[in-house]
Amino acid sequence: MVIQSVPPILVIAIIAGIISFLLAAYFAKLVLKEDPGNEKMVEVAGYIESGAKTFIKTQYMILGAFVIALGILLLFAVSPGAISWAVAIAYWVGSAGSMWAGYMGMMVGVKANTRAAQGCTISTKKGFDISFFGGCVMGLAVTGVALIGVSLIYWVTADPGEVLGFSFGASSVALFAKCGGGIYTKTADVGADLVGKAEYDLPEDDPRNPAAIADNVGDNVGDIAGMGSDLFDSYVASIVAAMLLAAALSIFTDEAARAVFVILPILLCSFGLFASIIGIYFIKVQKSEEPGKLLNFGTYFATVIFAICAIICTLIVVTLLPNPQDVALAWALCWCSIIGLLSGIVLGFTSDYFTREDKAPTRNMAESAQEGDAVVILSGISYGLLSIAPPAVGIVVAMTLSYLLAEAAVIGAGVFGISIAAVGMLAIVGTIVANDAYGPICDNARGIAEQGDLGDDVIRVADRLDSAGNTAKAITKGFAIGAANLTVLALLYSFVEEANGIVPGAITAMDLLNVKVLIGAFIGVVVPALFSALLIMAVQRNAGLMVNEIRRQFEENPKILTGEEAADFNKCIDIATKGSIKELILPSIISIAIPLLVGIVFGAAALGAFLAGAILSGFVFAIFMSNSGGAWDNAKKFIEDGNLGGKGTDTHKAAITGDTVGDPFKDTAGPSINTLLVVMSLTASIFLGFIMIFGSGAGLLLI
């Protein structure tokens, strides 16, 4: 739907995006001026950078062909009978923006790792600062690209449906980046642990381990470039979902008010960026030597600042709304955004509780390792399943309160309130992504400290930073999962509104007693399980190749284990690169093909039910796998810190087994489900015009 005019106040978002870019450049400069360390450290960092560049180059070449082909398809399929240049161009711009943001963040990450390791020789705070500033580059780049991209495309087209193309581009790239990066990093990590640790008792990141460098590369391509693209995707999708609803709903007093509410999600995210910047600044000036407390403080502080900024944003917006009904709705939506962010905090810190090594679940999991491999696996699965309940309550409460607040202001605005809650949950995405990217930088720093012979004291400092990074990543995944689910729910509502706009009454209700609707829901429930299985099996197959290669090198050249000769790192990097690129193709095709097939065969109502089923089962799988995997990882680290007998014991080996199972859970399948849900929802929305051709939205199958 084309909006009559675009309020000039949208310029705030463009200014915010420019500020974000300038600050990203400032933090990059801060990182790059630091000492990269000794010659050995620089050499190892060079291997990591080279491997990361090789993977990204290969991935982007294949992804580029996919993006071009899908963009051409969009030209003809979005509006059958017409050529949709605006959507296709927006799609290409969104794809390029996501690729650029991921690449930029990753490149700063591979420069920051050796500098963070060197910073650990000075103090914990110095190592923390360098790691965090490196993460800030990614966080601010993601926010800047998103705000500028969405704002400019909407300013030019005045049609939220065209902005949908930008979001679809971001999502398709994110799926490639998250799946490919996740398969890569866990291929190397699992192989390195199974042979290096479990069979040869080598320390973490030991330079004698042929997979050590590939493992470090994986942290960058999976956890920085991949997770950055994932959150970029969720961030843009949450904005676009709310814009689409504002354009479709008939709840506003006039078209001028509608125009203001359409840009409200962008304005809230702009003020959220200002809150993130203030939160980042306060982390920067804190003197604490506790990295976990610093990261948590930054998130809490940014949340409080966002609440203030949301109120300021609303005070500005209501000056453009002379009708009291619209003013009441604006204030209700302000509180919805704050509720959404608070719900994100609940989800994030539920993940924190279930994964942090000083909390009961992880401690109990570590103690269960004393009873053997099977018991530690059972413990991890149990706590992972248990951890689903609190976030589910948080999501339900956020949905209920947001719906009631918006509905109390204006009848029919309840679903719009839910979409604004999703926007609020990711409003401080700059801080969230910075915290997430901090983790892999610390992980790399720990590896470089080990391989650069910096000594046990420095390695212990890096371990403290790394442990805080694991928890930060778990919190980030909690935010991402919650936001993805609220966003997809908003997209589902907008999908129904759009379908009824094309063919009145196309979706009157998603009645599960209707056979086609039930079939759609059933398929939707199954897809996240199928998707997860494909990714975990991909890690299993490639990790098997990696294990065989590591064993081959040790057996054929015993001098590697004595340190007399260097391992062949490039062979392991090659296995991880080729395997991950090959394996990500099928999951990526599934995410687009299955929604299209459901819509074409069973109709629009069945496709809506399909999305609902995928949302519900996807939430369960994502929370379970992310939290159980994070807890297994930190239980292993707790033992490696000298507890319960320490390294080399049977307890330690059982914990390694748990961590190995958890690796593809927490870093490959779990976080990729968020992107899957968004891609499938955007596919349904963007190809809706094409789907409605078949039986006027009823599908080909007449049952």
C-alpha angles and dihedrals in degrees: 000000000000114000116222096232140000113231111239089228086083086084087081089072093051091049090049090051092051091049088050091055092048092051091047088055090048093053091045088055091049090054098044095052091061123101111271092207134233128344094265092052092050090049093052092045088051091055090050093048092047092049092048092050091049093052095045092047092052093044094047092049091057092038091050091058090047092049093049092049095047091046090055089050089052090055091068106022104051095067108015110220094026136069112245101208095158094054093045093048091046088051092052091046091050091049092049092046093052092047092048095048091049093047094047094049092046093050092052088047093056089049093047098051099074091040090052090051090052089047089058088064087064103040144317090256092053092051090045094051094052093046093046095046088051089053091048090063090061094043095050094042091054092049094045095050092047097049096043093043096049093042097049095045091049092045091054098042104026086209122111088201089066091050086056087073090059090052092047090053091051091049098048091051091046091054092052092044096046097043095041095042092044093051091046097050096045093044088061097037096050092045093048093049098044095052107020098043107023099038105028102024092233117165122251111286092005108176089226090066108094091211095051095096093043088053090053091047089052092057088061101041094040107032102030107029094027100044091040090056090045094055091041087056094048092044094053093041092053090053094046094046091056092045091052092051092048089052094047105040120090097214102106126097095230143350093265089060090047090054090055094048092048090062095038093094090054092049093049090052090048091055088043088059090055088052090051092050091051090047091050090050093053091050088051095055098042116109098205119131091207107096095191092053091048093053093045091046090053092052094046092046094048088051092055092045091049091055088056092043092050089055091049090048091052092048088057095044095051090059085069093050114072095173114089092218092059091045090053090050092049091055092046089053090050090060090044090058091050091048089052092053092047088051088053089053089053091051093044096049093043084061088047092055095047095046109032114106095226092056128090100252095055093040090050090048091052091050091050088060087072087070095054144267097300094053094049089051091050091048093052093048091048095051091043091055092044090053091063094072102065095048090047089054089048092052092046092049092047092049093046097047094042092049094047094046095050093041091051090055097045127003108243096025096099096101090047087057090055091051091051089051087058089051090050092050090061098032092107092046090135090067093040095052091043089055091047096049089047088068101063091041089057091045090054091045090055091051093048091048088055095044094041093056095238093153138247096287093057091044089054090053090050089048090057090052091045093051091053087048092055090054092045089054091051091051090048091052089052090056092045094049094048094045092047091053095048090044093051090048088054090048089050091055092047089048090057092047092049093047091052089047091057096041113014110234093011089136110025093158139341095239111184088206086068106092096219092048091049090049090051092050091047093052090047092055091052100048099073089051092049092046092050092048092053092051095046091047089050090055090046093052096045094042087055089056090047092050091051092049094050092048090048092054093048093047097044096042113031089176088077090069092048091051093240093118132029122248120245099256094171094064091057092045089052092051092051094045099048094040096050095047091050095046098048094063099077096047089048093051091047092056091061103028100051097054090047092050093047091050095046097045103033103022140241096299091053089048090053090051089047090057092047092052092048092050093053099045092037091057091054095047094045096050094042096050097040095050099039090048093049092049093049089051095051093042087059091048091050090057092044089056087070100271125133092012098318129228124359096026127118087250090057092048091051089051090051088056090053091048091048091053090045096051097078089037096058103029105031118023102021101055093036091064090070090059092043091057093049094046092050092048093048090047089055092049099042095047094040093110090055093046092051090062090074109083091333088290096319094101133231096284110082104204 
